Amino acid sequence: MADVGELLRRNLLEVFGERDGERRRAAMATVLSADVLFQDPEGAVRGRDEVDAKVAALLADAPFVFRLTGPVRVSGDLGVLTWSFGPGDGTPVVTGTDIALVEDGLIVRLHTLLDEPGDGPA
């Protein structure tokens, strides 16, 4: 069973960072619970299908990549990860933090907080 830190890293890179829908959905089955709640500043969605649609729309509109920007921090079943999203070889266009709650080896709640310009890692 994956630990909290591994689940957060895989979620960022293999779910939110994966452009191939088939590979993304396969990763989702091993990272996110079937009824996962995902919330970001745009609102909340529930379930893998809704998360998949949100990720597909995000990646379709932006030719960028996600990167970890610091160590994953874990406290029991809760994890925090910081990230950036931008051109592969350039300055990020957005940075943020993911906070995840894990139960039975899967992320059941995922919250994304976006940094204000100038607040996040460069």
DRENPA-3360 file (N, C-alpha, C; in nm, 2 decimals, always signed):
BEGIN
1 = MADVGELL = +0.09/-0.12/+0.00/+0.00/+0.00/+0.00/+0.09/+0.12/+0.00 ~ +0.06/+0.22/-0.08/+0.13/+0.34/-0.10/+0.12/+0.43/+0.03 ~ +0.23/+0.50/+0.07/+0.22/+0.59/+0.18/+0.16/+0.72/+0.13 ~ +0.13/+0.81/+0.23/+0.07/+0.94/+0.20/+0.16/+1.02/+0.11 ~ +0.29/+1.03/+0.13/+0.38/+1.11/+0.05/+0.38/+1.06/-0.09 ~ +0.39/+0.93/-0.11/+0.39/+0.87/-0.24/+0.26/+0.90/-0.32 ~ +0.15/+0.89/-0.25/+0.02/+0.92/-0.31/+0.01/+1.06/-0.36 ~ +0.06/+1.16/-0.28/+0.06/+1.30/-0.32/+0.15/+1.32/-0.44;
9 = RRNLLEVF = +0.27/+1.26/-0.44/+0.36/+1.28/-0.56/+0.30/+1.22/-0.68 ~ +0.24/+1.10/-0.67/+0.18/+1.03/-0.78/+0.06/+1.11/-0.83 ~ -0.02/+1.17/-0.74/-0.14/+1.25/-0.78/-0.09/+1.36/-0.87 ~ +0.01/+1.43/-0.82/+0.06/+1.55/-0.90/+0.11/+1.51/-1.04 ~ +0.20/+1.41/-1.04/+0.27/+1.38/-1.17/+0.19/+1.28/-1.26 ~ +0.12/+1.18/-1.20/+0.06/+1.08/-1.28/-0.09/+1.10/-1.30 ~ -0.15/+1.19/-1.22/-0.29/+1.22/-1.24/-0.30/+1.36/-1.30 ~ -0.26/+1.46/-1.23/-0.28/+1.60/-1.28/-0.18/+1.63/-1.39;
17 = GERDGERR = -0.06/+1.56/-1.39/+0.04/+1.59/-1.49/+0.03/+1.50/-1.62 ~ -0.06/+1.41/-1.62/-0.07/+1.31/-1.73/-0.17/+1.35/-1.84 ~ -0.12/+1.37/-1.96/-0.20/+1.41/-2.07/-0.27/+1.30/-2.14 ~ -0.22/+1.18/-2.13/-0.28/+1.06/-2.19/-0.40/+1.02/-2.09 ~ -0.52/+1.03/-2.14/-0.64/+1.00/-2.06/-0.64/+0.86/-2.00 ~ -0.60/+0.76/-2.08/-0.60/+0.62/-2.04/-0.50/+0.60/-1.93 ~ -0.38/+0.65/-1.94/-0.28/+0.64/-1.83/-0.32/+0.71/-1.71 ~ -0.38/+0.83/-1.73/-0.43/+0.91/-1.62/-0.54/+0.84/-1.54;
25 = RAAMATVL = -0.63/+0.78/-1.61/-0.74/+0.71/-1.54/-0.69/+0.58/-1.47 ~ -0.59/+0.52/-1.53/-0.53/+0.40/-1.46/-0.46/+0.44/-1.33 ~ -0.39/+0.55/-1.33/-0.32/+0.60/-1.21/-0.43/+0.65/-1.11 ~ -0.54/+0.71/-1.15/-0.64/+0.75/-1.06/-0.69/+0.64/-0.98 ~ -0.71/+0.52/-1.04/-0.76/+0.40/-0.98/-0.68/+0.36/-0.86 ~ -0.55/+0.39/-0.86/-0.46/+0.35/-0.76/-0.42/+0.46/-0.66 ~ -0.47/+0.58/-0.69/-0.43/+0.70/-0.61/-0.55/+0.76/-0.54 ~ -0.66/+0.77/-0.61/-0.78/+0.84/-0.56/-0.90/+0.74/-0.53;
33 = SADVLFQD = -0.97/+0.77/-0.42/-1.09/+0.68/-0.40/-1.19/+0.71/-0.50 ~ -1.28/+0.62/-0.52/-1.38/+0.63/-0.62/-1.47/+0.76/-0.60 ~ -1.49/+0.79/-0.48/-1.58/+0.91/-0.45/-1.50/+1.03/-0.39 ~ -1.37/+1.04/-0.43/-1.28/+1.15/-0.39/-1.35/+1.28/-0.40 ~ -1.33/+1.37/-0.30/-1.37/+1.51/-0.31/-1.25/+1.59/-0.34 ~ -1.25/+1.66/-0.45/-1.15/+1.76/-0.49/-1.20/+1.90/-0.49 ~ -1.13/+1.99/-0.42/-1.17/+2.12/-0.41/-1.06/+2.22/-0.44 ~ -1.08/+2.32/-0.52/-0.99/+2.42/-0.55/-1.06/+2.55/-0.56;
41 = PEGAVRGR = -1.00/+2.67/-0.58/-1.07/+2.79/-0.58/-1.18/+2.80/-0.68 ~ -1.19/+2.72/-0.78/-1.30/+2.72/-0.87/-1.42/+2.64/-0.82 ~ -1.41/+2.56/-0.72/-1.52/+2.49/-0.66/-1.48/+2.34/-0.63 ~ -1.58/+2.26/-0.61/-1.56/+2.12/-0.57/-1.62/+2.03/-0.67 ~ -1.55/+1.92/-0.69/-1.60/+1.81/-0.77/-1.59/+1.68/-0.69 ~ -1.67/+1.58/-0.73/-1.66/+1.45/-0.65/-1.66/+1.34/-0.75 ~ -1.57/+1.25/-0.72/-1.55/+1.12/-0.80/-1.44/+1.13/-0.90 ~ -1.39/+1.02/-0.94/-1.28/+1.01/-1.03/-1.32/+1.07/-1.17;
49 = DEVDAKVA = -1.44/+1.04/-1.22/-1.48/+1.09/-1.35/-1.48/+1.25/-1.35 ~ -1.53/+1.31/-1.25/-1.53/+1.46/-1.24/-1.39/+1.51/-1.23 ~ -1.30/+1.45/-1.15/-1.16/+1.49/-1.14/-1.10/+1.48/-1.28 ~ -1.12/+1.36/-1.34/-1.06/+1.34/-1.48/-1.10/+1.45/-1.57 ~ -1.23/+1.48/-1.58/-1.28/+1.59/-1.67/-1.21/+1.72/-1.64 ~ -1.19/+1.75/-1.51/-1.13/+1.88/-1.47/-0.98/+1.88/-1.51 ~ -0.91/+1.77/-1.49/-0.77/+1.76/-1.53/-0.76/+1.77/-1.68 ~ -0.84/+1.70/-1.76/-0.84/+1.70/-1.90/-0.85/+1.84/-1.95;
57 = ALLADAPF = -0.95/+1.91/-1.90/-0.97/+2.05/-1.94/-0.85/+2.14/-1.91 ~ -0.79/+2.13/-1.79/-0.68/+2.20/-1.75/-0.56/+2.18/-1.84 ~ -0.53/+2.06/-1.87/-0.42/+2.02/-1.96/-0.44/+2.06/-2.10 ~ -0.56/+2.06/-2.15/-0.59/+2.09/-2.29/-0.57/+2.24/-2.31 ~ -0.59/+2.32/-2.21/-0.57/+2.47/-2.23/-0.43/+2.52/-2.20 ~ -0.35/+2.43/-2.15/-0.21/+2.48/-2.10/-0.10/+2.38/-2.14 ~ -0.01/+2.42/-2.22/+0.10/+2.33/-2.26/+0.21/+2.34/-2.16 ~ +0.17/+2.32/-2.03/+0.27/+2.33/-1.92/+0.29/+2.20/-1.85;
65 = VFRLTGPV = +0.38/+2.19/-1.75/+0.41/+2.08/-1.67/+0.40/+2.11/-1.52 ~ +0.37/+2.01/-1.44/+0.37/+2.03/-1.30/+0.50/+1.98/-1.25 ~ +0.55/+2.05/-1.14/+0.68/+2.01/-1.07/+0.66/+2.02/-0.92 ~ +0.71/+1.93/-0.85/+0.72/+1.94/-0.70/+0.82/+2.06/-0.67 ~ +0.79/+2.14/-0.57/+0.88/+2.25/-0.54/+0.94/+2.24/-0.40 ~ +0.91/+2.13/-0.33/+0.96/+2.11/-0.20/+0.93/+1.97/-0.15 ~ +0.97/+1.94/-0.03/+0.95/+1.81/+0.02/+0.80/+1.79/+0.06 ~ +0.75/+1.67/+0.05/+0.62/+1.64/+0.09/+0.62/+1.62/+0.24;
73 = RVSGDLGV = +0.52/+1.69/+0.30/+0.52/+1.68/+0.45/+0.40/+1.60/+0.49 ~ +0.42/+1.51/+0.58/+0.31/+1.41/+0.62/+0.29/+1.42/+0.77 ~ +0.17/+1.41/+0.82/+0.13/+1.39/+0.95/+0.02/+1.29/+0.96 ~ +0.05/+1.17/+0.99/-0.05/+1.06/+1.00/-0.11/+1.04/+0.86 ~ -0.24/+1.06/+0.85/-0.31/+1.04/+0.72/-0.33/+1.16/+0.64 ~ -0.26/+1.27/+0.68/-0.27/+1.40/+0.61/-0.13/+1.43/+0.54 ~ -0.13/+1.48/+0.42/-0.01/+1.52/+0.35/-0.02/+1.65/+0.28 ~ +0.09/+1.72/+0.27/+0.10/+1.85/+0.21/+0.21/+1.85/+0.11;
81 = LTWSFGPG = +0.18/+1.90/-0.01/+0.28/+1.91/-0.12/+0.27/+2.04/-0.19 ~ +0.39/+2.10/-0.22/+0.39/+2.23/-0.29/+0.43/+2.20/-0.44 ~ +0.38/+2.28/-0.53/+0.41/+2.25/-0.67/+0.41/+2.38/-0.75 ~ +0.46/+2.37/-0.87/+0.45/+2.48/-0.97/+0.40/+2.42/-1.10 ~ +0.34/+2.51/-1.18/+0.28/+2.47/-1.31/+0.33/+2.58/-1.41 ~ +0.40/+2.53/-1.52/+0.44/+2.63/-1.62/+0.52/+2.56/-1.73 ~ +0.58/+2.64/-1.82/+0.66/+2.58/-1.93/+0.77/+2.49/-1.87 ~ +0.80/+2.39/-1.95/+0.90/+2.29/-1.91/+1.03/+2.36/-1.88;
89 = DGTPVVTG = +1.07/+2.46/-1.95/+1.20/+2.52/-1.93/+1.19/+2.67/-1.89 ~ +1.08/+2.71/-1.83/+1.06/+2.85/-1.79/+1.00/+2.87/-1.66 ~ +0.97/+3.00/-1.63/+0.91/+3.04/-1.51/+0.77/+2.99/-1.49 ~ +0.73/+2.94/-1.37/+0.60/+2.89/-1.35/+0.49/+3.00/-1.37 ~ +0.38/+2.96/-1.42/+0.27/+3.06/-1.43/+0.18/+3.06/-1.31 ~ +0.19/+2.95/-1.23/+0.11/+2.94/-1.11/+0.18/+2.84/-1.01 ~ +0.17/+2.87/-0.88/+0.22/+2.78/-0.78/+0.11/+2.76/-0.68 ~ +0.13/+2.65/-0.61/+0.02/+2.61/-0.51/+0.06/+2.50/-0.42;
97 = TDIALVED = -0.04/+2.47/-0.34/-0.02/+2.36/-0.24/-0.14/+2.27/-0.24 ~ -0.11/+2.14/-0.24/-0.21/+2.04/-0.23/-0.21/+1.98/-0.09 ~ -0.33/+1.96/-0.04/-0.35/+1.90/+0.10/-0.44/+1.78/+0.08 ~ -0.39/+1.66/+0.12/-0.47/+1.54/+0.10/-0.49/+1.47/+0.23 ~ -0.61/+1.41/+0.24/-0.65/+1.32/+0.34/-0.65/+1.18/+0.28 ~ -0.59/+1.08/+0.34/-0.58/+0.95/+0.29/-0.65/+0.85/+0.39 ~ -0.73/+0.76/+0.33/-0.79/+0.65/+0.40/-0.78/+0.53/+0.32 ~ -0.75/+0.42/+0.39/-0.74/+0.29/+0.32/-0.65/+0.29/+0.20;
105 = GLIVRLHT = -0.54/+0.37/+0.20/-0.44/+0.37/+0.10/-0.48/+0.45/-0.03 ~ -0.58/+0.53/-0.02/-0.62/+0.62/-0.13/-0.66/+0.76/-0.08 ~ -0.64/+0.86/-0.16/-0.67/+0.99/-0.13/-0.83/+1.01/-0.14 ~ -0.89/+1.05/-0.02/-1.03/+1.07/-0.02/-1.07/+1.21/-0.03 ~ -0.98/+1.30/+0.01/-1.01/+1.45/+0.00/-0.88/+1.51/-0.05 ~ -0.90/+1.60/-0.14/-0.78/+1.67/-0.20/-0.82/+1.82/-0.21 ~ -0.74/+1.90/-0.15/-0.77/+2.05/-0.16/-0.65/+2.12/-0.22 ~ -0.67/+2.20/-0.31/-0.56/+2.28/-0.38/-0.58/+2.43/-0.34;
113 = LLDEPGDG = -0.47/+2.48/-0.29/-0.46/+2.63/-0.26/-0.37/+2.69/-0.36 ~ -0.41/+2.80/-0.42/-0.32/+2.87/-0.52/-0.25/+2.98/-0.45 ~ -0.12/+3.00/-0.48/-0.05/+3.12/-0.42/-0.09/+3.24/-0.49 ~ -0.08/+3.35/-0.42/-0.10/+3.48/-0.49/+0.03/+3.51/-0.56 ~ +0.03/+3.59/-0.67/+0.15/+3.62/-0.74/+0.26/+3.68/-0.64 ~ +0.38/+3.62/-0.65/+0.49/+3.66/-0.56/+0.49/+3.59/-0.43 ~ +0.39/+3.51/-0.40/+0.39/+3.44/-0.27/+0.46/+3.30/-0.27 ~ +0.45/+3.24/-0.39/+0.49/+3.10/-0.39/+0.64/+3.08/-0.43;
121 = PA = +0.68/+2.96/-0.44/+0.82/+2.93/-0.48/+0.84/+2.97/-0.63 ~ +0.96/+3.01/-0.66/+0.99/+3.05/-0.80/+1.02/+2.93/-0.88;
% end
